[in-house]
Amino acid sequence: DPTKAEVFTLRLKLPNNYTIQPHYHAQWEHITVISGLFHIGMGDTFRAGGWNELKPGSFIAMQPGMRHFVHTVGETVVQLHAMGPWVVTYVNRADDPRNR
């Protein structure tokens, strides 16, 4: 349960050409790419092409507060490990899909 103060693991299936706008977390985030291509960029602004391409088997660890954004190529499955409580904070509140 990502809302509790404990370690958790989520497996996420993301569609082709999926984007997540710049955001950050208060906890460490560990991502392992299971399938597809996972593009991850750093910074406060989404920049197409301004990312690193992670292939299946790749792993990334991001420290708390690291601003980052995501783009997928093909259906992409990633596994996320973190410590709760885990919250997504968008750099620009207007990018937060929970506000729509």
ChimeraX attribute file (.defattr): number of C-alpha atoms within 10 A of each C-alpha:
attribute: neighborCount
match mode: 1-to-1
recipient: residues
	/A:1	13
	/A:2	16
	/A:3	11
	/A:4	11
	/A:5	11
	/A:6	12
	/A:7	13
	/A:8	16
	/A:9	14
	/A:10	13
	/A:11	14
	/A:12	13
	/A:13	14
	/A:14	18
	/A:15	15
	/A:16	15
	/A:17	14
	/A:18	16
	/A:19	16
	/A:20	16
	/A:21	23
	/A:22	25
	/A:23	25
	/A:24	24
	/A:25	20
	/A:26	16
	/A:27	18
	/A:28	17
	/A:29	18
	/A:30	17
	/A:31	19
	/A:32	20
	/A:33	21
	/A:34	20
	/A:35	18
	/A:36	20
	/A:37	22
	/A:38	29
	/A:39	20
	/A:40	21
	/A:41	21
	/A:42	19
	/A:43	16
	/A:44	17
	/A:45	16
	/A:46	20
	/A:47	14
	/A:48	11
	/A:49	11
	/A:50	14
	/A:51	18
	/A:52	13
	/A:53	15
	/A:54	19
	/A:55	16
	/A:56	15
	/A:57	10
	/A:58	15
	/A:59	15
	/A:60	12
	/A:61	13
	/A:62	16
	/A:63	13
	/A:64	12
	/A:65	13
	/A:66	18
	/A:67	20
	/A:68	22
	/A:69	24
	/A:70	21
	/A:71	25
	/A:72	21
	/A:73	16
	/A:74	15
	/A:75	15
	/A:76	22
	/A:77	20
	/A:78	23
	/A:79	16
	/A:80	18
	/A:81	18
	/A:82	19
	/A:83	19
	/A:84	17
	/A:85	16
	/A:86	20
	/A:87	13
	/A:88	12
	/A:89	16
	/A:90	20
	/A:91	17
	/A:92	12
	/A:93	11
	/A:94	11
	/A:95	15
	/A:96	16
	/A:97	10
	/A:98	7
	/A:99	7
	/A:100	6
